[in-house]
Amino acid sequence: MTDESLKPYYRQSKYYSLDYNKETNQDFIKFADKLTKEIKNNQTLDIANNELKKHPSYQTYNELRQQLDINKIW
């Protein structure tokens, strides 16, 4: 794990970790829920919401999104 600030939460889900969410004021849960809502409402993985794009976790999401080939799923 390269991010020192996340080492105390090693092998824990950011979404479900009580300690992580207490420390971050549920920031990741808010991000993940908004991201999910955006994807469902727009029916696309391409996010246009600038607020979501500014979140530190967006980069990880975007890298995963780019690896997906939706055409392979259908």
ChimeraX attribute file (.defattr): number of C-alpha atoms within 10 A of each C-alpha:
attribute: neighborCount
match mode: 1-to-1
recipient: residues
	/A:1	7
	/A:2	6
	/A:3	6
	/A:4	7
	/A:5	8
	/A:6	13
	/A:7	11
	/A:8	10
	/A:9	13
	/A:10	9
	/A:11	9
	/A:12	14
	/A:13	11
	/A:14	19
	/A:15	16
	/A:16	12
	/A:17	14
	/A:18	14
	/A:19	14
	/A:20	19
	/A:21	16
	/A:22	10
	/A:23	10
	/A:24	12
	/A:25	11
	/A:26	17
	/A:27	16
	/A:28	18
	/A:29	15
	/A:30	12
	/A:31	19
	/A:32	17
	/A:33	12
	/A:34	15
	/A:35	19
	/A:36	12
	/A:37	12
	/A:38	18
	/A:39	14
	/A:40	11
	/A:41	9
	/A:42	11
	/A:43	9
	/A:44	11
	/A:45	17
	/A:46	12
	/A:47	14
	/A:48	11
	/A:49	11
	/A:50	8
	/A:51	10
	/A:52	17
	/A:53	16
	/A:54	10
	/A:55	12
	/A:56	11
	/A:57	14
	/A:58	17
	/A:59	13
	/A:60	9
	/A:61	14
	/A:62	14
	/A:63	10
	/A:64	10
	/A:65	13
	/A:66	11
	/A:67	8
	/A:68	11
	/A:69	9
	/A:70	11
	/A:71	6
	/A:72	6
	/A:73	6
	/A:74	5
